[in-house]
Amino acid sequence: MQSVKLKSCSNSDGVLHLDIPVGLANQELEIVVVFQTVGRLSKAAEPVSRDWPPGFFERTAGCIQDDSFIRHPQGEFDERETLD
């Protein structure tokens, strides 16, 4: 018996789809699923969970008023072979 621990999100219909590589082709497997919620998803909470203080992006976006602060030219993109 092997145990796999995953974190995933259900869709808007409340359905969770799992793709679990087991490394066994054409085998019948018995699956046990145990799940628990880890909290509500919130776009507002996402930056906090990544150690950004609340409101950080709203306070800092567009705050540089120095006209000499510019984005320099980035050059041309490389031309690469197309893959078949």
C-alpha positions as CSV (number, residue, x, y, z in Angstrom):
1,M,0.0,0.0,0.0
2,Q,1.3,3.4,-0.9
3,S,0.1,6.8,0.4
4,V,0.1,10.0,-1.6
5,K,-0.7,13.4,0.0
6,L,-1.9,16.1,-2.3
7,K,-3.3,19.6,-2.1
8,S,-5.7,20.5,-4.9
9,C,-8.8,22.7,-5.5
10,S,-12.3,21.7,-6.4
11,N,-14.0,23.4,-9.3
12,S,-17.0,25.8,-9.2
13,D,-19.3,22.8,-9.3
14,G,-17.7,21.3,-6.1
15,V,-16.0,18.5,-8.0
16,L,-12.3,17.6,-7.5
17,H,-10.5,15.8,-10.3
18,L,-7.4,13.8,-9.4
19,D,-4.6,12.6,-11.7
20,I,-2.3,10.4,-9.7
21,P,0.7,8.7,-11.4
22,V,0.9,5.2,-9.9
23,G,3.5,3.7,-12.2
24,L,1.3,0.6,-12.8
25,A,-0.2,0.0,-16.2
26,N,-3.4,-1.9,-16.7
27,Q,-3.8,-2.8,-13.1
28,E,-7.0,-2.8,-10.9
29,L,-6.4,-0.7,-7.9
30,E,-8.3,-0.1,-4.7
31,I,-8.4,3.6,-3.9
32,V,-9.2,5.2,-0.5
33,V,-9.8,9.0,-0.5
34,V,-9.8,11.0,2.7
35,F,-10.2,14.8,2.4
36,Q,-10.4,17.8,4.6
37,T,-10.8,21.5,3.9
38,V,-7.7,23.7,4.5
39,G,-9.6,27.0,4.4
40,R,-11.5,29.1,2.0
41,L,-9.7,30.4,-1.1
42,S,-9.6,34.2,-1.2
43,K,-7.7,36.3,-3.6
44,A,-7.4,39.0,-0.9
45,A,-5.7,36.4,1.4
46,E,-3.3,35.1,-1.2
47,P,-0.6,37.8,-0.8
48,V,-0.8,37.5,3.0
49,S,-0.1,33.8,2.7
50,R,3.0,34.7,0.8
51,D,4.3,37.1,3.5
52,W,3.1,40.3,1.8
53,P,1.3,42.6,4.3
54,P,-2.3,43.4,3.5
55,G,-2.7,46.4,1.1
56,F,1.0,46.3,0.1
57,F,0.4,46.2,-3.7
58,E,-2.3,48.8,-3.5
59,R,0.0,51.2,-1.7
60,T,3.1,50.6,-3.8
61,A,1.8,50.1,-7.4
62,G,2.7,53.2,-9.4
63,C,4.3,55.0,-6.5
64,I,7.6,55.9,-8.3
65,Q,7.3,59.5,-9.3
66,D,10.9,59.9,-10.6
67,D,10.8,60.6,-14.4
68,S,14.4,59.3,-14.7
69,F,13.2,55.9,-13.6
70,I,12.6,54.1,-16.9
71,R,12.6,50.6,-18.3
72,H,15.5,50.3,-20.7
73,P,15.2,48.6,-24.1
74,Q,15.1,44.8,-23.7
75,G,16.6,43.9,-27.2
76,E,15.2,41.6,-29.8
77,F,13.8,38.1,-29.2
78,D,15.8,35.2,-30.4
79,E,14.4,33.4,-33.5
80,R,14.1,29.7,-32.6
81,E,13.3,26.7,-34.7
82,T,9.7,25.6,-34.5
83,L,9.0,22.2,-33.0
84,D,7.2,19.6,-35.0
